[in-house]
Amino acid sequence: AWGVTAGMIDNTDLFLEEIGPDGRSVRRGDEWVACEVVPEVITVRGGESIDLDVLVTDRGPIVGPAFDGDVGHLSMSATWLQPRPMGGMFELVKARSFDDLRAAFASWPSLPLNIVYADTSGTVGWQLIGDAPDRRSGTGAVPRPAADPETGWRPEPVAFERMPHLRDPEGGFVATANNLPSAEGSWLGLDFLDGYRVARITGALAGRDDWDVTSTLEFQMDRASLVWDEIRDPVLAAVEGLPVADLLEEWDGVLSTNSAAATVFEMLLGELITAVVAAKAPTSAALAMGAGFTPLVPFNSFLVRRVSHLVRLIREEPDDWFAEGWPSRIREAFRATIGRLEEKHGSDPAGWAWGDVRQLTLCHPLSMRKPLGRVFDLGPLPYGGDANTVNPAPVDPADPTGNPDFAVASLRVAIDVGEWEQSRFVLPGGQSGNPFSRHYRDQHDLWRKGDALPIAWSEAMVARSTRATLVLRPGG
């Protein structure tokens, strides 16, 4: 059995290019080097076609015009632009051991992934896959001058043998949740998510040894916040005596749909993150809080990493941030939070439940064309959690009650290794992409409740489960 989560390796870098006088060359050291020029035609429905000449440098294509704003001439290097073999998923069905799985993914130029593994011999393992750039210098966190010969990548990616993996660790389990896999070894990037989810998972797995399919599915719905555990004392000390501060004093830290305290907590985080970013990055606050550079990439990884930054600041209280001090700033943010809730949802905290104030709609891309959302979208429905709970539903600090549909659970599965027919899975909607099919949304209620469907395995179970058969015949 195997499963995946996003591996988050930074496999794409941007470089600042100087374009030559001819418009078709770039500076390398003291010389101008000719670019490959690729003509492209973009056909526009109902309008004139757009002719483009794309410059391709030794670093990669010039992509600057695709970004919002005046960003200059940026070239892009990406492992997924390299013509490398990509057989891993095709070989995975043949794997009979963890070594087989690792061999299948020794080269993987596609989306970086964490693969967790288990087999009937009792072996468990984890492998981070995805070609990671072997940078000559720097970390790739910001664009560097392409003219400098010391920038750029070495021809081959980081050797697979240097990529993090585990086999049969002492604790008897492996856990991954888009987190930084290791602080040691090759540099893999800055885009990994905070470690709260993996810490919660690790603590739960280590705390009992009687896990089964039912308890696993139940835990996948967990919405306890480790963030609150870390900042509870300084926050409560700062807001002591203020109206409705007792909501937080009595709160168990679970971001459930019916919790008013969860709403106060999330909106308070939003207020404080906004203040923290504005204090140090007033001209780039939107980007520092997670805004994207283009409609195709509407957010960046800062969106889900600002919370750990805030937690550190609240705990350390550095004196160069706010003239009035941290307790006063937290107190002011709390007052602002309560004021916004009262203005929009009334003065009674009974109307502030997190699942009512912040709801989830699963948006289909076609819903951008109104009124197609009425046909394609699922929801809205009450939904708890945030980016740092096991059951995730990220919160945009700039809009804490906005729709969290960009990173909720796209699949839940629990595999009973060896007892395959006990295994369960569920999707947020269904297995059809056709909104007029009965399988477009037939799993939606199960997914919402944390329930799941059996995976038909044996021929007998497949026969019992089959409702229709689609036969594909070659033409002619």
Disulfide bonds with the S-S distance in Angstrom:
none
